[in-house]
Amino acid sequence: MFYIIQGNDATPDSLLNDAAERIITLTVKYCGGSGRIIKPEVT
């Protein structure tokens, strides 16, 4: 699975990271497998 989590200038990185962690946790719980967060370089 591939999820895209995005916000805007007013969205703190910690909120996006928490959302990604919750999605990974639930996906692994119900579907198995493993997950990781990939953060691209933003210029």
C-alpha positions as CSV (number, residue, x, y, z in Angstrom):
1,M,0.0,0.0,0.0
2,F,1.1,3.5,-0.6
3,Y,-0.4,6.5,1.3
4,I,0.3,10.2,0.7
5,I,0.0,12.4,3.8
6,Q,0.1,16.1,3.1
7,G,-0.7,19.3,4.8
8,N,-0.1,23.0,4.2
9,D,2.1,25.7,5.7
10,A,-0.1,25.8,8.8
11,T,0.1,22.0,9.4
12,P,2.9,21.1,11.9
13,D,5.2,18.2,10.8
14,S,4.4,16.4,14.1
15,L,0.7,16.2,13.1
16,L,1.5,14.7,9.8
17,N,4.0,12.2,11.3
18,D,1.4,11.2,13.9
19,A,-1.2,10.6,11.2
20,A,1.2,8.5,9.2
21,E,2.1,6.4,12.2
22,R,-1.5,5.7,13.0
23,I,-2.2,4.7,9.4
24,I,0.8,2.4,9.4
25,T,-0.2,0.9,12.8
26,L,-3.8,0.2,11.6
27,T,-2.7,-1.2,8.2
28,V,-0.2,-3.6,9.8
29,K,-2.8,-4.6,12.5
30,Y,-5.5,-5.5,9.9
31,C,-3.5,-6.4,6.8
32,G,-0.2,-7.6,8.2
33,G,3.2,-6.8,6.8
34,S,5.3,-3.8,7.8
35,G,5.4,-0.1,7.1
36,R,7.8,2.9,7.0
37,I,7.6,6.6,6.6
38,I,9.5,8.1,3.6
39,K,10.0,11.9,3.8
40,P,11.1,13.5,0.6
41,E,13.4,16.5,0.5
42,V,11.3,19.7,0.2
43,T,13.0,22.7,-1.4
